[in-house]
Amino acid sequence: MTQNNNYLHSADIEIRVRYSETDQMGYCYYGNYAQYFEVGRVEALRNLGMSYKELEEKGFMLPVSSFSVKYIAPAYYDDLLTITTRIVNLKGVRLYFEYDIKNEKGELISTADTTLVFVDKSTMKPTTPPEHFVALIFPKK
């Protein structure tokens, strides 16, 4: 998992840890983090100008091909978390994301990265991303 300062797009979203997302110790269950990262990813794409729904309507799917997470400190019930999502690269059919989660004190509690692959919805085979999406990622100057 490599965090870097070079990225194509970045967006923040806040999520509050719900009681049902905690274990008996009051810690946010580790499996919920993947959902938090997904919310961050969906909102980062929406913030960029293209929603997952729009991509699917145009015949594209974006399944996750890899996911890596590092847990640094726990999140607790009722914590307000800020998920920062960065689109760090678009290379061929692969779209690379990095994430940070910070608590209300601004402390880093988790980092992650995912790789998604553009897939043709009708064939479920990897395909090049739509031109409109590429234009959003790499705008002409």
C-alpha positions in Angstrom: 0.0 0.0 0.0 1.7 3.2 -1.2 0.4 6.6 -0.2 1.6 9.3 -2.5 1.0 13.0 -3.0 0.3 12.7 -6.7 -3.3 12.1 -7.6 -5.8 12.9 -10.3 -8.8 13.7 -8.1 -9.6 13.8 -4.4 -12.8 14.0 -2.4 -13.9 13.8 1.3 -17.0 12.3 2.8 -18.1 12.0 6.4 -19.6 8.8 7.9 -20.7 8.3 11.5 -20.1 4.9 13.0 -23.5 3.4 13.9 -24.1 1.2 16.9 -24.8 -1.8 14.6 -21.4 -1.5 13.1 -19.5 -2.1 16.4 -18.5 -5.2 18.2 -18.8 -6.0 21.9 -15.8 -3.8 22.7 -17.5 -0.8 21.0 -14.9 -0.8 18.2 -16.1 -0.4 14.6 -16.0 -3.9 13.1 -13.1 -4.2 10.7 -15.3 -5.6 7.9 -17.2 -2.3 7.7 -14.2 -0.4 6.4 -14.6 -1.9 2.9 -18.1 -0.4 2.8 -16.7 3.0 4.0 -14.1 2.9 1.2 -16.9 2.0 -1.3 -18.9 5.0 -0.2 -15.8 7.2 -0.6 -15.2 5.8 -4.0 -18.8 6.3 -5.2 -18.8 9.9 -3.9 -15.4 10.7 -5.4 -16.6 9.6 -8.8 -19.8 11.6 -8.4 -17.8 14.6 -7.3 -15.6 14.2 -10.4 -18.7 14.3 -12.6 -19.7 10.7 -13.3 -21.7 8.4 -11.1 -21.5 4.6 -10.9 -25.1 4.5 -12.0 -24.2 6.5 -15.2 -21.3 4.2 -15.9 -23.6 1.2 -15.6 -26.2 2.8 -17.8 -23.5 3.3 -20.4 -22.6 -0.5 -20.3 -19.6 -0.4 -17.9 -19.0 -2.1 -14.6 -16.1 -1.5 -12.2 -15.4 -4.6 -10.0 -12.7 -4.5 -7.5 -9.7 -6.6 -8.4 -7.5 -5.8 -5.4 -8.1 -4.4 -1.9 -5.5 -3.7 0.8 -6.1 -2.1 4.1 -4.0 -1.1 7.1 -5.7 -0.6 10.5 -3.8 1.9 12.6 -6.3 2.7 15.4 -9.9 1.8 16.1 -13.0 3.8 15.3 -15.7 3.7 18.0 -19.4 3.9 18.1 -20.7 7.4 17.2 -17.3 8.6 15.9 -17.6 10.9 12.9 -15.1 9.7 10.3 -13.7 11.6 7.3 -12.9 9.3 4.4 -10.5 10.9 1.9 -10.6 9.2 -1.4 -7.9 9.8 -4.1 -8.0 8.6 -7.7 -4.3 8.1 -8.2 -4.1 6.5 -11.6 -5.9 5.3 -14.7 -3.8 2.9 -16.6 -5.4 0.9 -19.4 -8.5 -0.8 -18.0 -7.4 -0.3 -14.3 -8.5 2.5 -12.0 -6.4 3.0 -8.8 -7.7 4.5 -5.6 -6.1 5.4 -2.2 -7.9 6.2 1.0 -7.3 7.7 4.4 -9.8 7.6 7.3 -9.4 10.1 10.1 -11.4 10.5 13.3 -12.9 13.7 14.6 -9.6 14.6 16.3 -7.9 14.4 12.9 -6.0 11.2 13.8 -5.3 8.8 11.0 -6.9 5.5 11.8 -6.8 3.6 8.5 -5.3 3.6 5.0 -6.2 1.5 2.0 -5.9 1.1 -1.7 -8.1 -0.6 -4.3 -7.7 -1.4 -8.0 -10.9 -1.5 -10.1 -11.2 -2.8 -13.6 -13.5 -1.4 -16.3 -15.6 -4.3 -17.6 -18.1 -4.4 -20.5 -21.4 -5.1 -18.9 -22.6 -7.4 -21.7 -19.5 -9.6 -22.0 -18.0 -9.1 -18.5 -14.6 -8.8 -20.2 -12.1 -6.0 -19.4 -12.6 -3.0 -21.7 -11.1 0.5 -22.1 -12.9 3.2 -20.0 -15.4 5.4 -21.7 -13.9 8.5 -23.4 -16.1 10.9 -21.3 -14.6 9.3 -18.1 -11.0 9.6 -19.4 -11.7 13.3 -20.2 -12.9 13.9 -16.7 -9.7 12.3 -15.3 -7.3 13.9 -17.7 -9.0 17.3 -18.7 -7.5 19.2 -21.6 -5.7 22.3 -20.5 
